[in-house]
Amino acid sequence: MSVISSGNKKQRKHLRLILAGLVIFMILVFLVSMTQGIYPLSLQEIFHILGAGLGFDMEYTHNGYVALMNVRLPRLTACIFVGAALSVSGASYQGVFHNPMVSPDLLGATSGAAFGACTSILAAAPLLVQQTSAFLFGMIAVALTLFISYSVSGKTNNTTTLVLTGMVVSSLFSAGVSITKLLADTDNQLGEITFWLMGSMANLKLKSLPILLIPVLISVVPLLLFSYRLNVVSFGDEEAVMMGVNVRRVRLATIICATLATSASVAACGMVGWIGLVVPHLMRFIVGPDYRYLLPASALGGAIFLMLVDNITRVFFTVEVSIGILTAIIGAPFFLILLMKGRDSWL
C-alpha cells in the first residue's frame, strides 16, 4: 500500500513539474514574442513602455509605444486566452462525449458565431457589434442544439442524438453564412466576411479585449475547478452514475462553459480551427488522461501554440496572413503524426 502511495506521489510531483515548466515556457514565449515584429523592441524598452503606462517616469519612443500597446500586447493577450479557451473546451468535450475526435465546434457554436458575425458585417455594423453578434449567435446555436436534442431524446441522456442535432444546427447556420456571402457587396463586404471567416488577430485592440477575457475566465475557471468530475464521466455514463455523479448535469454544465469560451474566442478573432483538437491530444501524451492535469496543460499548450503561430504571421510575412490558415497547415499534419505515434493508445 505504501509503495503504491509513494508511486502516486512521485507521479503527481512529476505532473506538477511539467505544468510548472509549461507556465515558465509560456511566459518566455510571451516575452520573446513582444520583441518580435517588423519594428523590433528590446525587453528594456518594453518594460519602460509598460512602466510609463502604469504612471512611472520612463523614457520610450512613440513608435515603440504604438507597436507594443496597439498591436503586440492585445494580440498576444488574445492568443493566450483564445488558445487556452479552445484547448480546454476541446479537451472537455472529448471527456463528456467519450470521443477523442470531437472539437469545440461539435454542437454548432462556431457556425452560429460565424453567422452572427457575417450578418452584422452585411449590415455594416461596427466591430464591437460584430463581436457581440458573433458571441450571442454562438450561444444561440448551442442552446438550439440542446433544446432540440432534449426534446427528441427526453431524459434518456442520448449523446448520439445530441451530436447529430449539433451537426444539423451547424449545417443550418453554415447555410446562413453562405447566404450572407451571396448577398454581400463584392467590392467590400464579401472580402471582409471571407477574411473574418479565416480568422485573424489584426482587429484586436486593448479596449475590445474585455468581450474575450471576461467570458473566457467565467467559463474556463469552472472547468478547471471541477475537472475531477470529468474524470468520472469519461469512464462512461453507467460507471459515473454508480459513483453518484449526475451525468446529465455535468454534461450540461460542461457544454455551457465550453460554448461560452468557444463563442467568445470566435467572436474575438474569427474561426481558428484545429487547436481544440490537436493540443488536447498532444497534452494527453505528455501528462496522461487525468483531467486534473490535462485541462491546465491544455490551456497552457493552447496559449503557447497560438502565440507561436501568431509570431509566424507577424515575423515571416509582410502582409497580414489569416491565423486560421496557419493553424490548419500546422495542425493537420501534426495531428496525423500524433495519431501515427499513438496508434490505439489515445483511445
Backbone hydrogen bonds in HBPLUS format (Angstrom, degrees):
<---DONOR---> <-ACCEPTOR-->    atom                        ^
c    i                          cat <-CA-CA->   ^        H-A-AA   ^      H-
h    n   atom  resd res      DA  || num        DHA   H-A  angle D-A-AA Bond
n    s   type  num  typ     dist DA aas  dist angle  dist       angle   num
A0005-SER N   A0001-MET O   2.97 MM   4  6.24 159.8  2.02 146.7 152.7     1
A0006-SER N   A0002-SER O   2.84 MM   4  5.97 155.7  1.90 141.8 148.5     2
A0007-GLY N   A0003-VAL O   2.91 MM   4  6.12 151.4  1.99 142.8 150.9     3
A0008-ASN N   A0004-ILE O   2.90 MM   4  6.18 155.3  1.96 149.7 156.1     4
A0009-LYS N   A0005-SER O   2.97 MM   4  6.22 153.8  2.04 146.6 153.8     5
A0010-LYS N   A0006-SER O   2.99 MM   4  6.24 156.5  2.04 146.6 152.6     6
A0011-GLN N   A0007-GLY O   2.95 MM   4  6.18 154.1  2.02 145.8 153.2     7
A0012-ARG N   A0008-ASN O   2.88 MM   4  6.12 161.4  1.92 149.7 154.6     8
A0013-LYS N   A0009-LYS O   2.92 MM   4  6.08 157.8  1.97 146.2 152.7     9
A0014-HIS N   A0010-LYS O   2.90 MM   4  6.07 153.2  1.97 143.2 150.7    10
A0015-LEU N   A0011-GLN O   2.93 MM   4  6.21 157.1  1.98 150.5 156.2    11
A0016-ARG N   A0012-ARG O   2.92 MM   4  6.12 154.9  1.98 147.8 154.8    12
A0017-LEU N   A0013-LYS O   3.00 MM   4  6.21 149.1  2.10 143.6 151.8    13
A0018-ILE N   A0014-HIS O   3.05 MM   4  6.37 147.3  2.16 142.1 151.0    14
A0019-LEU N   A0015-LEU O   3.00 MM   4  6.33 158.2  2.05 148.7 153.7    15
A0020-ALA N   A0016-ARG O   2.90 MM   4  6.14 157.5  1.95 146.3 152.8    16
A0021-GLY N   A0017-LEU O   2.87 MM   4  6.07 153.0  1.94 143.4 150.9    17
A0022-LEU N   A0018-ILE O   2.92 MM   4  6.24 148.9  2.02 146.4 155.0    18
A0023-VAL N   A0019-LEU O   2.96 MM   4  6.26 152.6  2.03 147.9 155.2    19
A0024-ILE N   A0020-ALA O   3.01 MM   4  6.31 164.0  2.03 152.2 155.6    20
A0025-PHE N   A0021-GLY O   2.90 MM   4  6.07 159.4  1.95 146.1 152.4    21
A0026-MET N   A0022-LEU O   2.86 MM   4  6.00 153.4  1.93 145.9 152.8    22
A0027-ILE N   A0023-VAL O   3.03 MM   4  6.31 157.4  2.08 149.8 155.3    23
A0028-LEU N   A0024-ILE O   3.00 MM   4  6.27 159.6  2.04 150.1 155.7    24
A0029-VAL N   A0025-PHE O   2.91 MM   4  6.12 160.4  1.95 149.5 154.8    25
A0030-PHE N   A0026-MET O   2.92 MM   4  6.11 153.9  1.99 145.1 152.5    26
A0031-LEU N   A0027-ILE O   2.96 MM   4  6.22 162.1  1.99 152.1 156.0    27
A0032-VAL N   A0028-LEU O   2.92 MM   4  6.08 170.8  1.93 155.2 158.1    28
A0033-SER N   A0029-VAL O   2.84 MM   4  5.81 152.5  1.92 142.0 150.6    29
A0034-MET N   A0030-PHE O   3.15 MM   4  6.37 143.5  2.29 142.5 150.5    30
A0035-THR N   A0032-VAL O   3.06 MM   3  5.37 143.0  2.20 104.0 114.8    31
A0036-GLN N   A0033-SER O   3.19 MM   3  5.22 146.3  2.31 100.0 109.6    32
A0041-LEU N   A0035-THR O   3.25 MM   6  4.60 165.1  2.27 125.8 128.4    33
A0046-ILE N   A0042-SER O   2.99 MM   4  6.29 154.7  2.05 149.0 156.7    34
A0047-PHE N   A0043-LEU O   2.95 MM   4  6.20 161.2  1.99 150.6 154.3    35
A0048-HIS N   A0044-GLN O   2.99 MM   4  6.24 148.5  2.09 144.1 153.3    36
A0049-ILE N   A0045-GLU O   2.94 MM   4  6.19 157.5  1.99 149.6 154.8    37
A0050-LEU N   A0046-ILE O   2.96 MM   4  6.21 164.9  1.98 152.8 157.0    38
A0051-GLY N   A0047-PHE O   2.84 MM   4  5.88 152.5  1.91 140.0 148.5    39
A0052-ALA N   A0048-HIS O   2.86 MM   4  6.08 152.9  1.94 145.5 152.6    40
A0053-GLY N   A0049-ILE O   2.96 MM   4  6.24 149.2  2.06 143.6 152.3    41
A0054-LEU N   A0050-LEU O   3.13 MM   4  6.44 129.5  2.39 136.4 149.0    42
A0054-LEU N   A0051-GLY O   3.07 MM   3  5.07 133.9  2.29  94.4 107.2    43
A0056-PHE N   A0051-GLY O   2.97 MM   5  5.37 157.2  2.02 150.6 143.1    44
A0055-GLY N   A0052-ALA O   3.04 MM   3  5.08 159.1  2.09 103.1 109.3    45
A0065-TYR N   A0061-THR O   3.02 MM   4  6.28 154.3  2.09 146.4 153.3    46
A0066-VAL N   A0062-HIS O   2.99 MM   4  6.28 161.9  2.03 154.4 158.4    47
A0067-ALA N   A0063-ASN O   2.94 MM   4  6.12 164.6  1.96 149.2 153.7    48
A0068-LEU N   A0064-GLY O   2.98 MM   4  6.10 157.1  2.03 147.1 153.0    49
A0069-MET N   A0065-TYR O   2.86 MM   4  5.79 160.8  1.90 154.3 158.2    50
A0070-ASN N   A0066-VAL O   2.99 MM   4  5.23 147.6  2.09 129.3 138.9    51
A0072-ARG N   A0067-ALA O   3.05 MM   5  6.38 173.3  2.05 160.2 159.6    52
A0073-LEU N   A0068-LEU O   2.80 MM   5  5.61 168.3  1.81 158.9 161.4    53
A0075-ARG N   A0071-VAL O   3.11 MM   4  6.08 157.0  2.17 148.8 156.0    54
A0076-LEU N   A0072-ARG O   2.84 MM   4  5.84 171.6  1.85 156.5 159.2    55
A0077-THR N   A0073-LEU O   2.97 MM   4  5.96 157.3  2.02 146.6 153.5    56
A0078-ALA N   A0074-PRO O   2.95 MM   4  6.01 157.2  2.00 141.6 148.1    57
A0079-CYS N   A0075-ARG O   2.85 MM   4  6.13 150.7  1.93 145.5 154.5    58
A0080-ILE N   A0076-LEU O   3.03 MM   4  6.29 155.4  2.09 146.7 151.6    59
A0081-PHE N   A0077-THR O   3.18 MM   4  6.49 165.7  2.20 151.3 154.0    60
A0082-VAL N   A0078-ALA O   2.75 MM   4  5.77 168.2  1.76 159.3 163.4    61
A0083-GLY N   A0079-CYS O   2.90 MM   4  5.65 158.6  1.95 138.7 145.9    62
A0084-ALA N   A0080-ILE O   3.03 MM   4  6.03 157.5  2.08 138.8 145.7    63
A0085-ALA N   A0081-PHE O   2.87 MM   4  5.89 159.8  1.91 142.6 148.9    64
A0086-LEU N   A0082-VAL O   2.96 MM   4  6.07 174.9  1.96 157.9 158.9    65
A0087-SER N   A0083-GLY O   3.09 MM   4  6.06 157.9  2.14 142.2 148.8    66
A0088-VAL N   A0084-ALA O   2.95 MM   4  5.99 168.0  1.96 151.7 155.4    67
A0089-SER N   A0085-ALA O   2.94 MM   4  5.98 157.7  1.99 144.9 152.0    68
A0090-GLY N   A0086-LEU O   2.94 MM   4  6.04 158.8  1.98 142.5 148.2    69
A0091-ALA N   A0087-SER O   2.96 MM   4  6.19 164.9  1.99 151.3 155.2    70
A0092-SER N   A0088-VAL O   2.91 MM   4  6.03 156.3  1.97 147.2 154.0    71
A0093-TYR N   A0089-SER O   2.93 MM   4  6.12 161.4  1.97 151.3 156.1    72
A0094-GLN N   A0090-GLY O   3.01 MM   4  6.20 157.7  2.06 147.4 153.6    73
A0095-GLY N   A0091-ALA O   3.15 MM   4  6.40 137.6  2.34 137.2 147.7    74
A0095-GLY N   A0092-SER O   3.12 MM   3  5.14 127.5  2.40  94.8 108.5    75
A0096-VAL N   A0092-SER O   3.06 MM   4  6.38 167.3  2.07 160.3 161.3    76
A0097-PHE N   A0093-TYR O   2.99 MM   4  5.94 149.4  2.09 151.0 157.9    77
A0099-ASN N   A0094-GLN O   3.16 MM   5  5.03 138.6  2.34 130.5 140.9    78
A0098-HIS N   A0095-GLY O   3.35 MM   3  5.17 160.6  2.39  98.4 103.9    79
A0102-VAL N   A0099-ASN O   3.49 MM   3  6.08 172.8  2.50 119.1 119.0    80
A0106-LEU N   A0103-SER O   3.08 MM   3  5.70 148.5  2.19 132.2 131.7    81
A0108-GLY N   A0105-ASP O   3.34 MM   3  5.42 168.8  2.35 108.6 111.4    82
A0112-GLY N   A0108-GLY O   2.89 MM   4  5.92 160.4  1.93 151.2 157.2    83
A0113-ALA N   A0109-ALA O   2.93 MM   4  6.08 160.9  1.97 147.1 152.5    84
A0114-ALA N   A0110-THR O   2.90 MM   4  6.09 153.6  1.97 146.0 153.8    85
A0115-PHE N   A0111-SER O   2.96 MM   4  6.19 155.9  2.02 146.5 152.5    86
A0116-GLY N   A0112-GLY O   2.99 MM   4  6.29 158.1  2.04 149.2 155.0    87
A0117-ALA N   A0113-ALA O   3.00 MM   4  6.23 159.3  2.04 150.0 154.9    88
A0118-CYS N   A0114-ALA O   2.92 MM   4  6.07 164.0  1.94 151.0 155.9    89
A0119-THR N   A0115-PHE O   2.98 MM   4  6.12 161.4  2.02 151.8 155.9    90
A0120-SER N   A0116-GLY O   3.25 MM   4  6.37 154.4  2.32 140.0 146.5    91
A0121-ILE N   A0117-ALA O   2.93 MM   4  6.18 150.1  2.02 148.8 157.7    92
A0122-LEU N   A0118-CYS O   2.89 MM   4  6.08 153.3  1.96 144.4 152.1    93
A0123-ALA N   A0119-THR O   3.03 MM   4  6.26 135.2  2.23 134.9 146.5    94
A0125-ALA N   A0120-SER O   2.95 MM   5  5.34 172.9  1.95 160.4 159.0    95
A0124-ALA N   A0121-ILE O   2.97 MM   3  4.94 159.4  2.01 105.6 110.3    96
A0129-VAL N   A0126-PRO O   3.11 MM   3  5.44 120.6  2.47 105.2 119.1    97
A0130-GLN N   A0126-PRO O   3.03 MM   4  6.36 152.2  2.11 150.3 159.1    98
A0131-GLN N   A0127-LEU O   2.94 MM   4  6.26 160.5  1.98 158.1 162.3    99
A0132-THR N   A0128-LEU O   2.97 MM   4  6.15 160.0  2.01 145.1 151.0   100
A0133-SER N   A0129-VAL O   2.84 MM   4  5.92 162.5  1.87 149.8 154.7   101
A0134-ALA N   A0130-GLN O   2.95 MM   4  6.13 159.3  1.99 147.3 153.0   102
A0135-PHE N   A0131-GLN O   2.99 MM   4  6.18 160.6  2.03 147.1 152.4   103
A0136-LEU N   A0132-THR O   2.98 MM   4  6.19 166.1  1.99 153.9 157.0   104
A0137-PHE N   A0133-SER O   2.99 MM   4  6.09 166.6  2.01 152.4 156.1   105
A0138-GLY N   A0134-ALA O   3.03 MM   4  6.11 145.3  2.16 142.8 151.8   106
A0139-MET N   A0135-PHE O   3.22 MM   4  6.53 153.9  2.30 145.2 151.2   107
A0140-ILE N   A0136-LEU O   2.87 MM   4  6.16 154.6  1.94 146.9 155.1   108
A0141-ALA N   A0137-PHE O   2.92 MM   4  6.00 157.3  1.97 143.3 148.1   109
A0142-VAL N   A0138-GLY O   3.41 MM   4  6.66 162.2  2.45 143.0 146.1   110
A0143-ALA N   A0139-MET O   2.94 MM   4  6.13 158.5  1.98 150.3 157.2   111
A0144-LEU N   A0140-ILE O   2.85 MM   4  6.03 154.0  1.91 150.0 156.7   112
A0145-THR N   A0141-ALA O   3.00 MM   4  6.28 150.1  2.09 140.6 149.1   113
A0146-LEU N   A0142-VAL O   2.88 MM   4  6.16 162.1  1.91 154.4 158.0   114
A0147-PHE N   A0143-ALA O   2.92 MM   4  6.09 161.5  1.96 147.5 153.0   115
A0148-ILE N   A0144-LEU O   3.00 MM   4  6.14 171.4  2.01 151.9 153.9   116
A0149-SER N   A0145-THR O   2.94 MM   4  5.99 163.6  1.97 148.5 154.0   117
A0150-TYR N   A0146-LEU O   2.90 MM   4  5.96 170.6  1.91 152.6 155.4   118
A0151-SER N   A0147-PHE O   2.96 MM   4  5.99 140.9  2.11 138.7 149.9   119
A0152-VAL N   A0148-ILE O   2.97 MM   4  6.17 144.7  2.10 145.4 154.1   120
A0153-SER N   A0149-SER O   2.83 MM   4  6.02 177.3  1.83 160.7 161.5   121
A0154-GLY N   A0150-TYR O   2.84 MM   4  4.93 135.4  2.04 120.1 130.2   122
A0156-THR N   A0153-SER O   3.29 MM   3  5.77 163.6  2.32 127.4 131.5   123
A0162-LEU N   A0158-ASN O   3.35 MM   4  6.63 154.0  2.42 139.5 146.6   124
A0163-VAL N   A0159-THR O   2.90 MM   4  6.16 158.4  1.94 152.5 157.2   125
A0164-LEU N   A0160-THR O   2.94 MM   4  6.15 169.0  1.96 154.2 157.4   126
A0165-THR N   A0161-THR O   2.89 MM   4  5.98 157.9  1.94 146.3 152.8   127
A0166-GLY N   A0162-LEU O   2.97 MM   4  6.14 149.9  2.06 140.4 148.9   128
A0167-MET N   A0163-VAL O   3.00 MM   4  6.36 147.1  2.11 146.5 155.3   129
A0168-VAL N   A0164-LEU O   3.08 MM   4  6.42 152.3  2.16 145.8 152.9   130
A0169-VAL N   A0165-THR O   2.92 MM   4  6.18 171.6  1.93 159.0 160.2   131
A0170-SER N   A0166-GLY O   2.89 MM   4  5.91 158.3  1.94 143.9 150.8   132
A0171-SER N   A0167-MET O   2.99 MM   4  6.12 151.0  2.08 139.7 147.3   133
A0172-LEU N   A0168-VAL O   2.99 MM   4  6.31 151.9  2.07 149.2 157.0   134
A0173-PHE N   A0169-VAL O   3.06 MM   4  6.36 163.4  2.09 154.5 157.5   135
A0174-SER N   A0170-SER O   2.91 MM   4  6.05 147.3  2.02 142.7 152.7   136
A0175-ALA N   A0171-SER O   2.92 MM   4  6.13 147.4  2.03 142.5 150.8   137
A0176-GLY N   A0172-LEU O   3.03 MM   4  6.39 145.4  2.15 138.9 148.7   138
A0177-VAL N   A0173-PHE O   2.95 MM   4  6.30 147.0  2.07 143.0 151.2   139
A0178-SER N   A0174-SER O   3.06 MM   4  6.40 152.8  2.13 143.7 150.5   140
A0179-ILE N   A0175-ALA O   2.99 MM   4  6.33 146.1  2.11 144.0 153.4   141
A0180-THR N   A0176-GLY O   3.04 MM   4  6.39 153.7  2.11 147.4 153.9   142
A0181-LYS N   A0177-VAL O   3.07 MM   4  6.41 150.4  2.16 146.5 154.6   143
A0182-LEU N   A0178-SER O   3.03 MM   4  6.31 148.5  2.13 141.4 150.0   144
A0183-LEU N   A0179-ILE O   2.98 MM   4  6.28 147.4  2.09 148.7 157.3   145
A0184-ALA N   A0180-THR O   2.93 MM   4  5.87 125.0  2.24 139.9 153.2   146
A0190-LEU N   A0185-ASP O   2.93 MM   5  5.80 167.4  1.95 151.1 148.8   147
A0192-GLU N   A0188-ASN O   3.16 MM   4  6.41 156.5  2.21 150.4 157.6   148
A0193-ILE N   A0189-GLN O   2.86 MM   4  6.07 160.8  1.90 156.5 161.2   149
A0194-THR N   A0190-LEU O   2.95 MM   4  6.12 165.5  1.97 149.4 153.5   150
A0195-PHE N   A0191-GLY O   2.92 MM   4  6.03 159.3  1.96 146.0 151.8   151
A0196-TRP N   A0192-GLU O   2.97 MM   4  6.11 155.3  2.03 144.5 151.3   152
A0197-LEU N   A0193-ILE O   2.96 MM   4  6.18 158.5  2.01 151.0 156.8   153
A0198-MET N   A0194-THR O   3.25 MM   4  6.47 135.3  2.47 139.5 149.8   154
A0199-GLY N   A0196-TRP O   3.06 MM   3  5.32 152.5  2.14 107.2 115.6   155
A0324-GLY N   A0198-MET O   3.04 MM 126  5.21 121.3  2.40 141.5 156.7   156
A0323-ILE N   A0199-GLY O   2.97 MM 124  5.54 119.0  2.36 126.1 134.9   157
A0200-SER N   A0269-CYS O   2.80 MM  69  5.22 152.9  1.88 143.6 152.9   158
A0204-LEU N   A0201-MET O   3.38 MM   3  5.72 165.7  2.40 111.7 115.8   159
A0208-SER N   A0205-LYS O   3.05 MM   3  5.36 143.5  2.19 106.5 117.0   160
A0209-LEU N   A0206-LEU O   3.29 MM   3  5.39 161.6  2.33 104.4 110.0   161
A0212-LEU N   A0209-LEU O   2.81 MM   3  5.30 150.8  1.90 118.1 127.8   162
A0213-LEU N   A0209-LEU O   2.84 MM   4  6.02 165.9  1.86 159.1 162.8   163
A0214-ILE N   A0210-PRO O   3.11 MM   4  5.61 160.1  2.15 136.9 142.7   164
A0216-VAL N   A0212-LEU O   3.20 MM   4  6.21 158.8  2.25 150.7 157.2   165
A0217-LEU N   A0213-LEU O   2.96 MM   4  6.09 164.9  1.98 155.1 158.9   166
A0218-ILE N   A0214-ILE O   2.99 MM   4  6.15 164.3  2.01 155.1 159.8   167
A0219-SER N   A0215-PRO O   3.01 MM   4  6.10 142.7  2.16 142.3 151.2   168
A0220-VAL N   A0216-VAL O   2.77 MM   4  5.72 169.2  1.78 157.2 160.9   169
A0221-VAL N   A0217-LEU O   3.28 MM   4  5.72 159.2  2.32 133.1 139.4   170
A0224-LEU N   A0220-VAL O   2.99 MM   4  6.30 152.9  2.07 154.8 162.5   171
A0225-LEU N   A0221-VAL O   2.94 MM   4  6.17 156.0  2.00 153.1 160.3   172
A0226-PHE N   A0222-PRO O   2.99 MM   4  6.07 153.5  2.06 150.2 155.3   173
A0229-ARG N   A0226-PHE O   3.16 MM   3  5.76 146.0  2.28 112.1 120.0   174
A0230-LEU N   A0227-SER O   3.04 MM   3  5.20 127.8  2.32  99.5 113.2   175
A0231-ASN N   A0228-TYR O   3.20 MM   3  5.13 127.5  2.50  90.6 103.8   176
A0233-VAL N   A0229-ARG O   2.97 MM   4  6.28 168.3  1.98 155.1 157.8   177
A0234-SER N   A0230-LEU O   2.87 MM   4  5.82 152.7  1.95 144.5 151.1   178
A0235-PHE N   A0232-VAL O   3.17 MM   3  5.60 152.0  2.26 107.8 115.8   179
A0236-GLY N   A0233-VAL O   3.05 MM   3  5.59 154.5  2.12 114.8 122.0   180
A0240-ALA N   A0236-GLY O   3.03 MM   4  6.17 157.5  2.08 149.2 156.0   181
A0241-VAL N   A0237-ASP O   2.94 MM   4  6.16 159.4  1.98 153.4 158.2   182
A0242-MET N   A0238-GLU O   3.04 MM   4  6.26 158.9  2.08 148.0 153.7   183
A0243-MET N   A0239-GLU O   3.11 MM   4  6.36 132.1  2.35 137.5 149.7   184
A0243-MET N   A0240-ALA O   3.10 MM   3  5.09 131.6  2.34  94.0 107.3   185
A0245-VAL N   A0240-ALA O   2.99 MM   5  5.36 165.6  2.01 149.3 146.1   186
A0244-GLY N   A0241-VAL O   2.97 MM   3  5.08 160.9  2.01 108.9 112.8   187
A0250-VAL N   A0246-ASN O   3.00 MM   4  6.28 163.2  2.03 156.7 161.8   188
A0251-ARG N   A0247-VAL O   2.81 MM   4  5.96 166.2  1.83 157.1 161.3   189
A0252-LEU N   A0248-ARG O   2.94 MM   4  6.02 160.1  1.98 143.8 149.5   190
A0253-ALA N   A0249-ARG O   2.94 MM   4  6.09 165.1  1.96 149.4 153.5   191
A0254-THR N   A0250-VAL O   2.91 MM   4  6.05 157.5  1.96 147.9 154.5   192
A0255-ILE N   A0251-ARG O   2.90 MM   4  6.08 160.2  1.94 149.2 154.7   193
A0256-ILE N   A0252-LEU O   2.96 MM   4  6.16 160.5  2.00 150.3 155.5   194
A0257-CYS N   A0253-ALA O   3.03 MM   4  6.21 168.7  2.04 149.3 152.3   195
A0258-ALA N   A0254-THR O   2.85 MM   4  5.95 167.6  1.87 153.4 157.6   196
A0259-THR N   A0255-ILE O   2.84 MM   4  5.84 151.8  1.92 143.7 151.8   197
A0260-LEU N   A0256-ILE O   2.96 MM   4  6.14 157.3  2.01 147.7 153.7   198
A0261-ALA N   A0257-CYS O   3.05 MM   4  6.32 160.2  2.09 150.0 154.7   199
A0262-THR N   A0258-ALA O   2.91 MM   4  6.05 161.0  1.95 145.9 151.7   200
A0263-SER N   A0259-THR O   2.82 MM   4  5.86 169.8  1.83 153.4 156.6   201
A0264-ALA N   A0260-LEU O   3.11 MM   4  6.15 158.3  2.15 140.9 146.9   202
A0265-SER N   A0261-ALA O   3.04 MM   4  6.20 152.9  2.12 143.0 150.5   203
A0266-VAL N   A0262-THR O   2.92 MM   4  6.18 167.6  1.93 158.4 160.9   204
A0267-ALA N   A0263-SER O   2.90 MM   4  5.96 154.5  1.96 144.2 152.1   205
A0268-ALA N   A0264-ALA O   3.09 MM   4  6.21 141.7  2.24 138.4 147.3   206
A0269-CYS N   A0265-SER O   3.14 MM   4  6.40 161.7  2.17 155.5 158.8   207
A0270-GLY N   A0266-VAL O   2.80 MM   4  4.52 141.1  1.95 134.7 135.1   208
A0277-LEU N   A0274-TRP O   3.18 MM   3  5.18 148.8  2.28  99.7 109.0   209
A0278-VAL N   A0274-TRP O   2.79 MM   4  5.77 175.6  1.79 163.4 164.9   210
A0279-VAL N   A0275-ILE O   3.17 MM   4  5.63 146.6  2.29 135.8 144.9   211
A0282-LEU N   A0278-VAL O   3.03 MM   4  6.35 159.6  2.08 156.1 162.4   212
A0283-MET N   A0279-VAL O   2.90 MM   4  6.13 166.2  1.92 161.6 165.0   213
A0284-ARG N   A0280-PRO O   2.88 MM   4  5.97 139.4  2.04 137.8 149.0   214
A0285-PHE N   A0281-HIS O   3.19 MM   4  6.52 142.6  2.33 143.9 152.2   215
A0285-PHE N   A0282-LEU O   3.19 MM   3  5.30 128.3  2.47  97.4 109.9   216
A0286-ILE N   A0282-LEU O   3.25 MM   4  6.58 139.7  2.43 137.2 148.3   217
A0287-VAL N   A0283-MET O   2.79 MM   4  5.92 177.1  1.80 163.0 162.2   218
A0288-GLY N   A0284-ARG O   2.96 MM   4  4.58 133.4  2.18 113.3 124.1   219
A0293-TYR N   A0290-ASP O   3.04 MM   3  5.77 152.4  2.12 118.1 125.1   220
A0294-LEU N   A0290-ASP O   2.76 MM   4  5.81 154.6  1.82 146.6 153.8   221
A0295-LEU N   A0291-TYR O   3.24 MM   4  5.48 169.1  2.25 123.3 126.6   222
A0297-ALA N   A0293-TYR O   3.06 MM   4  6.03 153.0  2.13 142.4 150.9   223
A0298-SER N   A0294-LEU O   2.79 MM   4  5.89 149.3  1.88 145.4 154.1   224
A0299-ALA N   A0295-LEU O   2.95 MM   4  6.21 155.9  2.01 151.1 157.4   225
A0300-LEU N   A0296-PRO O   3.05 MM   4  6.26 164.3  2.07 148.5 151.7   226
A0301-GLY N   A0297-ALA O   2.81 MM   4  5.93 161.8  1.85 148.5 154.7   227
A0302-GLY N   A0298-SER O   2.80 MM   4  5.85 160.0  1.84 149.1 154.1   228
A0303-ALA N   A0299-ALA O   3.12 MM   4  6.28 156.9  2.18 142.9 148.9   229
A0304-ILE N   A0300-LEU O   3.00 MM   4  6.23 163.3  2.03 151.5 155.9   230
A0305-PHE N   A0301-GLY O   2.90 MM   4  6.01 166.6  1.92 150.8 154.9   231
A0306-LEU N   A0302-GLY O   3.05 MM   4  6.14 167.2  2.07 148.3 151.4   232
A0307-MET N   A0303-ALA O   3.08 MM   4  6.21 155.2  2.14 145.8 152.7   233
A0308-LEU N   A0304-ILE O   3.02 MM   4  6.23 159.7  2.06 152.4 157.7   234
A0309-VAL N   A0305-PHE O   3.02 MM   4  6.30 157.5  2.07 148.7 155.0   235
A0310-ASP N   A0306-LEU O   2.91 MM   4  6.06 156.6  1.96 144.2 150.8   236
A0311-ASN N   A0307-MET O   2.93 MM   4  6.17 145.6  2.05 143.8 153.1   237
A0312-ILE N   A0308-LEU O   3.20 MM   4  6.55 147.3  2.31 142.0 149.7   238
A0312-ILE N   A0309-VAL O   3.09 MM   3  5.16 120.2  2.47  95.3 109.7   239
A0313-THR N   A0309-VAL O   3.22 MM   4  6.65 152.6  2.30 147.1 153.7   240
A0314-ARG N   A0310-ASP O   3.07 MM   4  6.32 145.1  2.19 145.1 154.5   241
A0315-VAL N   A0311-ASN O   2.82 MM   4  5.79 154.3  1.89 154.1 160.1   242
A0316-PHE N   A0312-ILE O   3.12 MM   4  5.47 154.6  2.19 133.2 141.0   243
A0325-ILE N   A0322-SER O   3.20 MM   3  5.61 136.5  2.40 104.5 114.7   244
A0327-THR N   A0323-ILE O   2.99 MM   4  6.25 160.4  2.03 152.1 157.6   245
A0328-ALA N   A0324-GLY O   3.21 MM   4  6.27 148.5  2.32 135.2 142.6   246
A0329-ILE N   A0325-ILE O   2.95 MM   4  6.23 159.1  1.99 148.1 154.3   247
A0330-ILE N   A0326-LEU O   2.86 MM   4  5.96 163.2  1.89 154.1 158.1   248
A0331-GLY N   A0327-THR O   2.69 MM   4  5.37 148.8  1.78 131.7 142.8   249
A0332-ALA N   A0328-ALA O   3.03 MM   4  5.61 166.9  2.05 137.5 141.5   250
A0334-PHE N   A0330-ILE O   3.32 MM   4  6.24 151.0  2.41 141.7 150.1   251
A0335-PHE N   A0331-GLY O   2.82 MM   4  5.89 150.7  1.90 150.7 157.8   252
A0336-LEU N   A0332-ALA O   3.16 MM   4  6.46 152.2  2.24 146.4 153.7   253
A0337-ILE N   A0333-PRO O   3.00 MM   4  6.29 149.4  2.09 144.6 152.5   254
A0338-LEU N   A0334-PHE O   3.04 MM   4  6.37 154.0  2.11 145.3 151.9   255
A0339-LEU N   A0335-PHE O   2.99 MM   4  6.29 156.5  2.05 147.8 154.0   256
A0340-MET N   A0336-LEU O   2.94 MM   4  6.17 155.9  2.00 146.7 153.2   257
A0341-LYS N   A0337-ILE O   2.96 MM   4  6.18 157.4  2.01 150.3 156.0   258
A0342-GLY N   A0338-LEU O   2.80 MM   4  5.85 158.9  1.85 149.0 155.8   259
A0343-ARG N   A0339-LEU O   2.84 MM   4  5.58 145.9  1.95 141.3 148.9   260
A0345-SER N   A0342-GLY O   2.92 MM   3  5.46 154.5  1.98 145.2 141.9   261
A0347-LEU N   A0344-ASP O   3.22 MM   3  5.69 159.8  2.27 111.6 117.7   262
